[in-house]
Amino acid sequence: MLTQARFTRIISVLFIVQVLKLDSIQFSLIQSIFLFSQSFSEILSGIIGDMFNNKTVIFSGLFLLATAPLITVSSFFLPSNITLIILVISSVLDGIGNALISGADDALFYEGIRQDGNEDDYGKIRGNMQFISSVVVGLATAIGRYLFSLNYALPYIFQSIFILGAVVVIVFTKENKATKAESEQDEETLSGIFKKVLSVFKDMVHSSNILFLFIFTILVTSVINAIFMLLPNYISKLGFDASANGNVFMIYSLARGLIATPAYRLIKMRFSSLTILIASLLFVATGLEWQQNKYLFLIGAGILYIVLDILDPIVMKMLNLWVSDISRATFISGLSFSISLMTMIINPIIGTIIQSYGTIYMLVFTSLVTIFMIFAVYFLILKTKRKSN
């Protein structure tokens, strides 16, 4: 839970743009470098995990995660001509650190539960852990904004302290190292999954429906993610201080969490009704984003923020219609990787558009394009159903 206390989760854009005086394009570039270093390191982390035990890998990752925030803060005291270089170094270390603890911490967690004889309760324990993690993330977001209003360096210092606390926990955690046979089996499994992912991408090119699904999902998700990385800076320009800004995103996160759980039930609705519902919400969001009242604007932006969770039933509906049972799991894995890759690529583009034309135009354009693509999906599904009858 200590690693979830990301007090800098929302205030990074304020610190970089408002305190360090970098522009939105440079901030987006830094975020892209972070995503690239994390994605690239995910591949190497598997090799490192085979060479060393999980504790060593996690310890190394936590050390990098504790160092990165301090390096970011140090950029304020160094010459301005090297600020961007310092932030790039910090982003790379943060990305590598995230990659190192990703997977290794889950493995260590599971091995500990198995050693205690609670393997059958793993699902329940993990569910409780995810719930607590969500609460911690929400609280850290709000507290980080308050700390930033007191002193811009405090969120970064507190984040490092909490991660160092996680280091102490790892040092005193016992590890049950997997046998060589188990390691070889995992390696074969990963190799098999990688080959299946490639085969899914190959099949996808020959299916217009699946290709459209793929493009639709990665574009909408990556664009919305990129916009909301920069949105705190715009909210600050509307007159909200750092603490209020944090509360806004805490409410966004809470609303998204509350909607994510029942959203899966929406798949039971008639698809035409579901399409109209989501399109109507986006039309409302567009209207609220366009007008001048800042509170109504926040509501409109919030609707767009949570629409990803409401769109999930549509994606699942398309998957059931167009992707075979054998390919479904690997398609989703490839989709997740592609979203990260597209977000990395599109970040500087979104930053440039926002800097040139403004946040409101970008939000409205995203909402309208999403509405258009949803109706395109609806007619594609109708066409698919007619062929199957």
C-alpha positions in Angstrom: 0.0 0.0 0.0 3.0 2.3 0.6 3.8 2.3 -3.1 0.3 3.5 -3.9 0.9 6.8 -1.9 1.6 8.7 -5.1 1.3 12.3 -3.7 2.7 13.7 -6.9 0.1 11.9 -9.1 -1.8 15.0 -10.1 0.5 17.9 -9.1 3.4 16.9 -11.4 1.9 19.0 -14.3 1.6 22.0 -11.9 5.1 21.8 -10.7 6.6 21.3 -14.1 4.5 23.9 -16.0 3.8 26.5 -13.3 6.9 26.3 -11.0 9.6 25.2 -13.4 8.0 27.2 -16.3 8.1 24.5 -18.9 5.3 24.3 -21.5 2.7 21.7 -22.1 4.5 20.2 -25.0 7.6 19.6 -22.9 5.6 18.1 -20.1 3.9 15.7 -22.6 7.3 14.8 -23.9 8.5 13.9 -20.4 5.4 11.7 -19.9 6.1 9.9 -23.1 9.7 9.3 -22.1 8.4 7.8 -18.8 6.0 5.5 -20.6 8.7 4.4 -23.1 11.2 3.6 -20.3 8.6 1.7 -18.4 7.4 -0.3 -21.5 11.0 -1.1 -22.6 12.0 -2.0 -19.0 9.1 -4.4 -18.7 10.9 -6.7 -21.2 14.2 -6.5 -19.4 12.6 -6.9 -16.0 11.6 -10.5 -16.9 15.2 -11.3 -17.7 16.4 -9.7 -14.5 13.7 -11.5 -12.5 15.1 -14.9 -13.8 18.7 -13.9 -12.7 17.8 -12.6 -9.2 15.2 -13.3 -6.6 12.0 -11.2 -6.3 13.2 -9.3 -3.2 16.3 -8.1 -5.0 14.3 -6.9 -8.0 11.7 -5.2 -5.9 14.3 -3.6 -3.7 16.1 -2.1 -6.7 12.8 -0.9 -8.2 11.8 0.8 -4.9 15.2 2.5 -4.6 14.7 4.0 -8.1 11.1 5.1 -7.2 12.3 6.8 -4.0 15.2 8.6 -5.8 13.1 9.9 -8.8 11.0 12.4 -6.9 14.0 13.9 -5.1 15.7 14.3 -8.5 12.6 16.0 -9.8 12.6 18.5 -6.9 16.3 19.2 -7.3 15.7 20.6 -10.8 14.3 23.7 -9.1 17.7 24.5 -7.6 19.8 23.7 -10.7 20.4 26.0 -13.7 17.3 26.3 -15.9 19.2 25.2 -19.0 19.4 21.6 -17.7 15.9 21.4 -16.1 14.5 19.4 -19.0 17.5 17.0 -18.8 17.0 16.5 -15.0 13.3 15.8 -15.5 14.0 13.3 -18.3 16.5 11.4 -16.0 13.9 11.4 -13.2 11.2 10.1 -15.6 13.5 7.3 -16.9 14.3 6.2 -13.3 10.6 6.3 -12.4 9.7 4.2 -15.4 12.4 1.6 -14.8 11.4 1.4 -11.1 7.8 0.8 -11.9 8.7 -1.9 -14.4 11.0 -3.7 -11.9 8.4 -3.9 -9.1 5.6 -4.8 -11.6 5.0 -8.5 -11.5 7.7 -9.2 -8.9 5.6 -7.8 -6.1 2.6 -9.8 -7.1 4.8 -13.0 -7.2 6.2 -12.3 -3.8 2.7 -11.5 -2.5 1.3 -14.8 -3.8 4.2 -16.9 -2.6 3.8 -15.5 0.9 0.1 -16.3 0.9 0.8 -19.8 -0.3 3.4 -20.3 2.3 0.9 -19.4 5.0 -1.6 -21.9 3.7 -4.1 -19.3 2.4 -3.8 -20.0 -1.3 -7.5 -20.7 -1.6 -8.3 -17.2 -0.3 -5.9 -15.4 -2.7 -8.8 -13.9 -4.8 -10.5 -12.5 -1.8 -7.3 -11.2 -0.3 -6.3 -9.6 -3.6 -9.7 -8.0 -4.0 -9.4 -6.4 -0.5 -5.9 -5.2 -1.4 -7.1 -3.6 -4.6 -10.0 -1.8 -2.7 -7.5 -0.5 -0.1 -5.1 0.6 -2.9 -7.9 2.6 -4.5 -8.7 4.4 -1.2 -4.9 5.1 -0.7 -4.6 6.5 -4.2 -7.6 8.8 -3.7 -6.4 10.0 -0.3 -2.8 10.5 -1.6 -4.2 12.6 -4.5 -6.0 15.0 -2.2 -3.2 15.1 0.4 -0.7 15.7 -2.3 -2.6 18.8 -3.5 -2.8 20.2 0.0 1.0 19.6 0.6 1.7 21.3 -2.7 -0.2 24.4 -1.6 2.0 24.5 1.5 5.3 23.9 -0.3 5.8 22.5 -3.8 8.5 20.1 -2.6 6.5 18.4 0.1 4.5 15.9 -2.1 7.8 14.7 -3.6 9.5 14.4 -0.3 6.5 12.6 1.3 6.3 10.2 -1.6 10.0 9.2 -1.3 9.5 8.7 2.5 6.6 6.4 1.9 8.4 4.4 -0.7 11.4 4.1 1.6 8.9 2.7 4.1 8.1 0.0 1.5 11.8 -0.7 1.3 11.9 -1.5 5.0 9.0 -3.9 4.6 10.7 -5.7 1.7 13.9 -6.1 3.7 12.1 -7.9 6.5 10.0 -10.0 4.1 10.9 -13.7 3.6 10.9 -15.1 0.1 10.3 -18.6 -1.1 12.3 -18.8 -4.3 10.7 -20.8 -7.1 12.5 -23.9 -8.3 14.3 -24.1 -11.6 11.6 -26.2 -13.1 8.9 -23.6 -12.2 11.1 -20.8 -13.7 11.5 -22.8 -16.9 7.8 -23.4 -17.1 7.0 -19.7 -16.6 9.5 -18.8 -19.3 7.8 -21.3 -21.7 4.4 -19.8 -20.8 5.6 -16.2 -21.5 7.1 -17.3 -24.8 3.9 -19.0 -25.8 1.9 -15.9 -24.9 4.2 -13.7 -26.9 3.7 -15.8 -30.0 -0.1 -15.9 -29.5 -0.1 -12.1 -29.3 1.7 -11.8 -32.5 -0.7 -14.2 -34.2 -3.6 -12.1 -33.0 -2.2 -9.0 -34.5 -1.6 -10.9 -37.7 -5.3 -12.0 -37.8 -6.5 -8.6 -36.8 -5.1 -7.0 -40.0 -7.4 -9.3 -42.1 -10.6 -8.4 -40.1 -12.0 -4.9 -40.6 -14.2 -5.2 -37.5 -11.4 -6.2 -35.2 -9.1 -3.6 -36.7 -11.7 -0.9 -36.1 -12.2 -2.1 -32.5 -8.5 -1.9 -31.9 -8.1 1.6 -33.4 -11.3 2.8 -31.6 -10.2 1.6 -28.2 -6.5 2.8 -28.3 -7.4 6.2 -29.8 -10.1 7.1 -27.3 -8.3 5.7 -24.3 -4.9 7.2 -25.1 -6.3 10.7 -26.0 -8.4 10.9 -22.9 -5.4 9.8 -20.8 -3.2 12.4 -22.4 -5.7 15.2 -21.9 -6.2 14.4 -18.2 -2.5 14.4 -17.6 -2.6 18.1 -18.6 -6.1 19.0 -17.3 -4.9 19.9 -13.7 -3.0 22.9 -15.2 -6.1 24.2 -16.9 -8.2 23.7 -13.8 -5.6 25.8 -11.9 -6.1 28.5 -14.5 -9.8 28.5 -13.8 -9.1 29.7 -10.3 -8.9 26.5 -8.3 -5.9 26.3 -5.9 -3.8 23.2 -5.5 -5.9 21.8 -2.7 -9.2 22.3 -4.5 -7.6 20.8 -7.7 -6.8 17.7 -5.7 -10.3 17.4 -4.4 -11.6 17.6 -8.0 -9.6 14.6 -9.1 -10.3 12.7 -5.9 -14.0 13.1 -6.8 -13.3 12.0 -10.4 -11.5 8.9 -9.2 -14.2 8.1 -6.7 -16.9 8.5 -9.3 -15.0 6.4 -11.7 -14.6 3.7 -9.1 -18.3 3.7 -8.3 -19.3 3.5 -11.9 -16.7 0.8 -12.9 -18.3 -1.9 -10.8 -22.0 -1.7 -12.1 -20.8 -0.7 -15.6 -20.4 -4.4 -16.5 -24.2 -4.9 -16.0 -24.8 -2.5 -18.8 -23.9 -5.2 -21.3 -27.3 -6.7 -20.5 -29.0 -3.7 -22.1 -30.1 -3.6 -25.7 -27.1 -2.4 -27.7 -29.1 0.3 -29.3 -30.1 1.6 -25.9 -26.6 1.4 -24.6 -25.3 3.4 -27.6 -27.9 6.1 -27.2 -27.1 6.3 -23.5 -23.4 6.8 -23.9 -23.8 9.2 -26.9 -26.2 11.3 -24.9 -23.8 11.5 -22.0 -21.1 12.6 -24.3 -23.4 15.2 -25.9 -24.1 16.6 -22.4 -20.4 16.6 -21.6 -19.7 18.5 -24.8 -22.3 21.2 -23.9 -21.0 21.5 -20.4 -17.4 21.8 -21.6 -18.3 24.5 -24.1 -20.1 26.9 -21.8 -18.3 29.5 -19.5 -19.3 28.3 -16.0 -16.2 26.6 -14.5 -18.2 24.3 -12.2 -20.3 23.1 -15.0 -17.1 22.6 -17.1 -15.8 20.3 -14.3 -18.9 18.2 -14.5 -18.6 17.9 -18.3 -14.9 17.0 -18.0 -15.8 14.5 -15.3 -18.3 12.8 -17.6 -15.7 12.4 -20.3 -13.2 11.1 -17.6 -15.5 8.3 -16.5 -16.8 7.4 -20.0 -14.0 4.9 -20.4 -15.5 2.7 -17.8 -19.0 3.1 -19.3 -17.6 2.2 -22.7 -16.3 -1.1 -21.4 -19.5 -3.0 -22.1 -19.3 -1.9 -25.8 -15.8 -3.2 -26.0 -16.8 -6.5 -24.4 -19.7 -6.8 -26.8 -17.5 -6.4 -29.8 -15.0 -8.8 -28.4 -17.6 -11.5 -28.0 -18.8 -10.9 -31.6 -15.6 -10.6 -33.4 -12.7 -12.2 -31.5 -12.4 -16.0 -31.1 -12.3 -17.6 -27.7 -8.7 -18.7 -28.2 -7.6 -15.2 -29.1 -9.6 -13.1 -26.7 -7.2 -13.1 -23.7 -4.1 -12.4 -25.9 -6.0 -9.7 -27.8 -6.7 -7.9 -24.6 -3.1 -8.2 -23.5 -1.9 -6.8 -26.9 -4.5 -4.0 -26.6 -3.2 -2.9 -23.2 0.3 -2.8 -24.5 -0.8 -0.8 -27.6 -2.7 1.7 -25.4 0.5 2.4 -23.5 2.5 2.7 -26.7 -0.1 5.0 -28.3 -0.3 7.2 -25.2 3.5 7.6 -25.3 3.3 8.7 -29.0 0.3 10.9 -28.8 1.2 12.8 -25.6 3.3 15.5 -27.3 0.7 15.8 -30.1 -2.1 16.5 -27.5 0.2 18.9 -25.7 0.9 20.8 -28.9 -2.9 21.0 -29.8 -3.8 22.1 -26.3 -1.1 24.8 -26.2 -2.2 26.0 -29.7 -6.0 25.8 -29.5 -6.8 25.4 -25.8 -8.1 22.6 -23.6 -11.8 23.2 -24.2 -11.5 22.7 -28.0 -9.5 19.5 -27.4 -12.1 18.1 -25.0 -15.0 19.0 -27.3 -13.3 17.5 -30.3 -12.6 14.3 -28.4 -16.2 14.0 -27.2 -17.6 14.5 -30.8 -15.1 12.0 -32.3 -16.0 9.4 -29.7 -19.7 9.9 -30.4 -19.1 9.4 -34.1 -17.0 6.2 -33.5 -19.6 4.8 -31.1 -22.3 5.0 -33.8 -19.9 3.5 -36.3 -19.4 0.6 -34.0 -23.2 0.2 -33.6 -23.7 -0.1 -37.3 -20.8 -2.5 -37.6 -22.4 -4.7 -35.0 -25.8 -4.6 -36.7 -24.1 -5.7 -39.9 -22.3 -8.5 -38.2 -25.5 -9.8 -36.6 -27.3 -9.8 -39.9 -24.6 -11.9 -41.5 -24.7 -14.4 -38.6 -28.5 -14.8 -38.9 
